[in-house]
Amino acid sequence: MAASPGSMYQKQVLKKRPTSYLQSSLGSLSKSDRYKERDIPLNSNPPGSPEIQRSNISLRKFSQISAHSDASEADENHADTNGNSTKQTGTPKNAIRAKHHQSLKFTGTAAQQTVQDTSEYSECARIGPPVVPYITNTHMDYSSYRKLKAGKGNKIQKLHHAALSGNEAEVQKLLGKGVDINAPDSVGKTPLHNAILGKHFNIVDLLLKSGADVKCLDERGDTPLHAAVRVDSEAIVVLLLKDGKTNTNAKGFGSYTPLHIAAQMDCVDICKRLVEHEGDIAQAAEDKMTPFGFAIAKGAQAVSEYFAGIGSLEIVQLLTNEIHDICKEEIIDEQGMFPIHRAAMNNHFTVVNFLLDQGAEADPRDIEGQTPLFLAASVGGTETVQLLMDRGADITLKDMELRSALHVAIGNTSTMDVLMKSPSSKSLVVDKDATGYTPVHYAARAGCLEHIILFISKNKAAEQVTSDSLDTPLHIVSRYGWLEIAQRLLKKRNVRIINVQNNQGKTPLHLACHEGHEKIAKLLLMEGATIERDHHDRTPLHLAATKGSEECVEYILETHPGTTAGHASLVTYLLSVKEQEILLNSQNQNVLDLAISNDKEAVAMAIIEHPRWKEVMDSAVGGGVSQIQTLVEKMPEVAERVLDQCVDQEGDPSSKDFKVTYDLRLIQGKQNSLTSSLEHSLDALKTMAERRRENCLTHPVCYVLMNIKWKKFGWITFIVNLSLYLAFLLPFTALAVYLKANSLELCGYKFENMTKHRTGYYEHTWDWHDDDSITCNGSQKTVVVLHYVVIVFALIHLTKEIVQIMRQRLKYWTAITNYIEWVIYVSALVFVFPICACKAHYKSEAAAFSLFFAWLNLVLYFRRLSYYGKYVIMLLTMFKTLFQVLLLFFLFVVAFGTTFYLLMYNKSNFDTLEYALMKTFAMTLGELNYESDFIPDIKLHYPLASNVMFVFFSLAMPIILMNMLIGLAVGDIDKIQQKSVMDRYVMQVELLLELEESLPQWILKRMQIDKYEEFPNRKSKLQTRLYEKIIGFGKAESKGEDDGVPPAMAQIIDRVMEQDAK
């Protein structure tokens, strides 16, 4: 089999340690094993690190540390990824290279290098840094060198210097002056190269955003990505890889890719980034070295382990080709694993198959007794499991903890199906591991119904098998709450297992109640579970009460009545203790917060109904979502009860001095004075509107809050908007009507024909398409003024719409009324431009459509008024109902219209398809005209068929279809009327929210109110009544009205109930 690409040099390196890298190609080796293979002390560092340099190991010697003793001269001249030849020839330039190598001094862990002789820097810069490591952090010395070379007036050189030295402001300034961003310097590097060499992330980002070429090459043919890898900057590498034009496998000096360089430098994180972006670990350079071979040759431990651990079949083949019988030898790592273990645990199916073909055993054990089949089953490697079983792997072998492959395959359905095909699996189903549990118990704990069904079908004893603690699968299922599995285990009403007690005396019902699994507890009780005591004399009822599971308690009480328990009552009792403080837990949650978060509605209701409810809510920590909002969302009934508690009544309800006080703090999210905020005061109402909580939103407290907001700024906004709209609509209507009524006087039409009727009316015609027949007369001041008024107010409204688009964004386009307003204002502008008294025919059509939608839009303005609002909303709802059945109506019209057209085309009303459809539509509304169209005496081509179709039409359209539409409208009128109130409240909340978001804080501060008092039995003033009647918010919806009971009668009923209670 052919080996993967690699030079003889690479193969020679692999020959020295094929077993280790065969092992690591399928999994990681320990650090000690790596260094043992390379004969380097464990505490030493990878070659190229500062510590290696301090130990006076020359760079040349290190570069040849893995070379074979009889390497050819070509290998001696092998160039590293930095472009430096490792063979010295005695030339002056090579002397400089040698001196350059000797001048490197490492200080500290930062490995700061300095060049001793700046006069020789040019040659050093041209030939590049030494073999390993590449010079990093050299921007200070390189900057000094640039200052010597750069001219003061050369902007390109200044850009290079600024990029290298990290002067971001100077780079921005020079780029703004149009300096060529890709211009190279004296050594062929672009500003992007120099910024990367200086490791200046922000400048690199700036250059890339300014259009720097990521494919540009320096004098040696390296791309910026090569440079980023050389300076070991993962952040810059990631930044370059995000650019879609970056070539991860670009070849630089010596055809080395960035992955070659990262492998040489042992930069494993950068290697991972490059491989994630399709970096090729098998791509060969000019010297036939791949990144993987380079990592081995340079002693890059971390990268070698990473490449080897990818699971590449080519790497395994390359390693095994060197020693043909290597797979038959006992090659193990520190965990006692063979190569086939590593391949199986990573589900490398092809590698496992290859190793088996090469003679590897199918059932070797590691130090924990685990076989490859065991490991493959544990990770869900179905293909590998099937392969190993086909190749003779023993499924009955267990590890040191007595677990079989069935134990660890739980959760992997396809893998378990393959394992259960073995005849040996029947006994393994009920075999226990060291903890005393069988695969059935593990499947029950994980909730794997498919496994349970498969186990029982294979071995009937599976449903009754017990663990060492005497737990049956039903015990496990009851503890973890898997209802479907419990139903399967109790399918045949197996009472023998339903009341089995474990070594603690607990039955499955104990465990279900202890964990609060109500449905399983109900199932067990329905199937005949009895109430037993455990070894601590606790019944399931005790455990259910401890858990606070109300449903479990109720189910148990149906069997054993008279037993009491209840978490809600306990909370009520604790709140009644005066010494009991309302405390917060470590997460700043009080008792109500915990009740809400755990969905304990009964507990929450008990807290709100307690006299200390306000103290509990005041103890909540402010910020974020308020408690009232959370209650509205999760527990609307509790939220309604909170609103009831915010209403305080004083005095006799029939007295004039009867006073009602509304506490508005909580509804505005103000728990206390410390957490009061002007922002988000209507968030609770917003949540009610979004969740359609009708009982909460129509509550008197919410009504009072919205009424106050409406009186303070809502109605003013409404009047302003209405006035602006009327200022547009009325002049526009007057202009259009006036121009049409006086068109003969204002326009000098050239009439083609004129005839006088008996009534004295002149009928005239003209050519609409003849521009010469229309003359513009704009001399009348009234007409000109109206034109300008319409233009100004149309532009004002369009500006308002644009502002709404900027604020609402996508939400703006979900409202149909916004589209209507655009049609109104654009059509109006089409009509008034140019300012002329005489309008072409298309302008009159535009005015007609604009005025039609404008007056309809005026109707929508009255939705917010209490008196007219519900009627407008009812009309809109009926229109929606009509449009829903419009398709059905249209199909009937088409059916009959086409039929009449074919049968009666000789009649003038049906001689074209368009006329036939319109006539059919008119007949549907009652205009039948039977005498003139359908009498057989009149000439009809098909009198019988026409009359038969007329009979069908009369029954279907005017009678059935029209009555159906009327029935829909009348039948839904009650629901529509109830829904209209809620819809109006929702619209009011949306309006108030929009207004509060646009108002400044100092205005909102003056409009805030925490408490409101009213005397409902006192007669209000005349102007107040008029205000409420015309533009007021309306009356609060009482429960008596909702139930069809008059308010006075509702009060009488309430008083009678109070007397009965006393």
Secondary structure, DSSP 8 states (H G I E B T S, - for coil): ----S--HHHHHHHHHSHHHHHHHTTS---HHHHHHHTT--TTS--TTSHHHHHTT--HHHHHTTT--TT--HHHHT-B-TTS-BS---S-HHHHHHHHHHHT----TTTT----S-GGGHHHHHHH-S-SSS---S-HHHHHHHHHHH--TT-HHHHHHHHHHHT-HHHHHHHHHTT--TT---TTS--HHHHHHHTT-HHHHHHHHHTT--TT---TTS--HHHHHHHTT-HHHHHHHHHSTT--TT---GGG--HHHHHHHTT-HHHHHHHHHTT--TT---TT---HHHHHHHTT-HHHHHHHHTT--HHHHHHHHHHSTTGGGS----TT---HHHHHHHTT-HHHHHHHHHTT--SS---TT---HHHHHHHTT-HHHHHHHHHTT--TT---TT---HHHHTTT-HHHHHHHTTSTTHHHHTT---TTS--HHHHHHHHT-HHHHHHHHHH-GGGGT---TT---HHHHHHHHT-HHHHHHHTTT--HHHHT---TTS--HHHHHHHHT-HHHHHHHHHTT------TTS--HHHHHHHHT-HHHHHHHHHHSTT----HHHHHHHHHH-TT------TTS--HHHHHHHTT-HHHHHHHHTSTTHHHHHHTS--SSS-HHHHHHHH-HHHHHHHHHHTEEEES-TTSTT-EEEEE-TGGGT--SGGG--STTTTHHHHHHHHHT-HHHHTSHHHHHHHHHHIIIIIHHHHHHHHHHHHHHHHHHHHHHHHHHHTHHHHS----SEEEE-TTS-EEEE--TT-GGG-------HHHHHHHHHHHHHHHHHHHHHHHHHHHHGGGGGG-HHHHHHHHHHHHHHHHHSS--SS--HHHHHHHHHHHHHHHHHHHHHGGGSHHHHHHHHHHHHHHHHHHHHHHHHHHHHHHHHHHHHHH-TTSGGGSSHHHHHHHHHHHHTT---HHHHT-TTS--SSHHHHHHHHHHHHIIIIIIIHHHHHHHHHHTHHHHHHHHHHHHHHHHHHHHHHHHHHS-HHHHHHH--SEEEE-TTS---HHHHHHHHHTS------HHHHTT--HHHHHHHHHHHHHHH-
